[in-house]
Amino acid sequence: MKYTLSVLVENHPGVLSRVAGLFSRRGFNIDSLAVGVTEDPTISRMTIVVNGDDYIVEQVTKQLNKLIDVIKIKKLNPKEAVERELALIKVNANSQTRSDIIQITEIFRANIVDVSKETLTIEISGDEDKIEALIELLKQYGIREVVRTGLIAIERGNKVISKSKSEEDE
Amino acid sequence: MAKMTVARAMVEVLKSEGVEIIFGIPGAAIYPFYDALYSSDIKHVLVRTEQAAVHEASGYARTTGKVGVCVATSGPGATNLITGIATAYMDSVPIVAITGQVNSSLIGKDVFQEVDITGATAPFTKHNYLVKDPKKIVRILKEAFYIASTGRRGPVLIDVPIDVQMQEIEFEIPKEIDIPGYKPKEKGHPLQIKRAVEAIENSKRPVVCSGGGVIASGASEELRILVEKQKIPVISTLMGIGCIPTDHPYYLGMIGSHGQKEANLALRQADLLIVIGARLADRALGDTKITDNMKIIHIDIDPAEIGKNVDTNIPIVGDAKQVLSEINKRISERKDFWAYEIKAQKKVLPDDDKLHPYDVLKEISRAYNGDYIITTDVGQHQIWAAHNLYIKKPGTFITSGGLGTMGYGIPAAIGAKFGRPDKEVISITGDGSFQMLLQELATIKREQVPIKIVLFNNTRLGMVYELQKKRCTGRFIATCLDGNPDFMILAKAYGIESMRLESKEKLKEAIEIMKIHDGPFLLEVVTSPDEPTIP
């Protein structure tokens, strides 16, 4: 099972390596890790997708909490969160296939962001399944390269993850 | 605000933190700090290898409750600290390690004596810093002491480039430390404490498993009150030895693969296990399987330890002293001590004409009546000491429990003696461990540290030799230490008095000679290679 953790960390050099190092050291599998600065420039937010059971996700949370640079961790309920991933897909395209690819791109509400004689580069954002579905369809044309950001997520409604720690979030 | 160099500011912060002693070795990348140290009152102990500096700081920290401080230069100086830092991390010892670093502009270029020590030590420090901004040094040092000494204690490393040490700053010590991601929780949850009290009162065969956390939090008295009120047998991990006196009627001994039979038996028969300040790692549990029939209460200041190795029914995050005193306020009295029968089965040690290690340790216990600080190395002698020494007070049995670092004992004893000069400090070691850091005899000589060393010499790496005997049908490889030096001549070379004990009839006399000797002393005990860890 996959779990999405939203983690507030101090925006210091080396924090990402501490977090990533912790995962490899403890033998936890990260499905994806996306990081960027928040509305407060001293704080970054990491969205970490972990594959495992309840024990694994509990251990990941506890071990992450031990890191001094980690301010807060929250396990997101997928039903109560908006989850997105951005992908850039470079696919083979010639005069015969180009219009088919453009049609598929439109159906997926994706964008073509670069064109060359032999390729099209498509930008898509959405949840993991949507991106997987597009990649699957484009495979028949020959995918040259895929770049994915990993999942980012935010809670729906007026809930926010604030900087102050409370027990329920630990 | 006074203007001063970063190096000078570092010394001023150390003084403000109450640091009286530092263990280390200078080098080119840390010389400005040493220069600033020259005109301070802080004592510096020059060690002979950096690993010893951390162990000495560790011994000092564990006997005084203060933060131990050690210093090394960049590159190999810093990497030599690594084993000591990892040892302190595993045993939750508060250490601040300061390392010099190459010039900021050269970092990442693989210049002479450069190493990424913050990257290397990240997995086994509680936190670490590379100081790039001179203005941050004061806050960072204050934070380091705060982090090292609060919550679950541990080592913090600060790496300071040489150019940063030489820069001038406005010196002002911040009044408060606020680290957003670090808020240790010391107070146990009242509801969980209530559940724990009910579980203890409803249990028929409760057992307390006490770890190093009980000693670190100073919770021994609260533990004694609890177990005496509820008549609960106490078993301990290696780190927990001394949590209550080893001659206490409810103490059954150390658990685990190298533990005492009666302690393991009590663990297997318990219907409630109260784990306090212990992680219950593989070696502590040994062959004991925790079954669903056994309820577990786990008290620890580090939430990550709860549920890590065993499933817990009642987790309580908090400081052991605080949580136990809350439990004690609510708990009733019990009449029967269920483990008397188990205690009665205590194994009687063989008594013959041969000189056994346990004879030596029991005689030391008798001669000193537990009025000492013991440090051990790692090996058979460590287990012999854990089983046979009388440990009267918490914090007087100092050993490398988590990492099992050979070479720990002698430097830890040096640090302990500096921390508690009023106490007799005895280091129990083996010939394998002793030779891992024996250059510290030079530190003992230079500083005239009056510690006593009891060296069990069986010319073997005994633990592995024993393992090979049992598991490899006697295919002994690389465990025989033929070629050992004459340890008495070696001691003499360092100006240390010594004596060799080979027979049982000389035992009392030898211990008496060691006891009354004024100054450092080495007692070499010639031991049979076939002496088992557990007779």
Chai-1 contact restraints between the chains, C-beta under 6 A:
chainA,res_idxA,chainB,res_idxB,connection_type,confidence,min_distance_angstrom,max_distance_angstrom,comment,restraint_id
A,R18,B,A122,contact,1.0,0.0,6.0,A-B,restraint_1
A,G21,B,A122,contact,1.0,0.0,6.0,A-B,restraint_2
A,R25,B,P123,contact,1.0,0.0,6.0,A-B,restraint_3
A,K62,B,P303,contact,1.0,0.0,6.0,A-B,restraint_4
A,K62,B,A304,contact,1.0,0.0,6.0,A-B,restraint_5
A,Q63,B,A304,contact,1.0,0.0,6.0,A-B,restraint_6
A,K66,B,A304,contact,1.0,0.0,6.0,A-B,restraint_7
A,I68,B,H127,contact,1.0,0.0,6.0,A-B,restraint_8
A,I68,B,G181,contact,1.0,0.0,6.0,A-B,restraint_9
A,I68,B,Y182,contact,1.0,0.0,6.0,A-B,restraint_10
A,D69,B,G181,contact,1.0,0.0,6.0,A-B,restraint_11
A,V70,B,G181,contact,1.0,0.0,6.0,A-B,restraint_12
A,I71,B,P180,contact,1.0,0.0,6.0,A-B,restraint_13
A,I71,B,G181,contact,1.0,0.0,6.0,A-B,restraint_14
A,K165,B,K183,contact,1.0,0.0,6.0,A-B,restraint_15
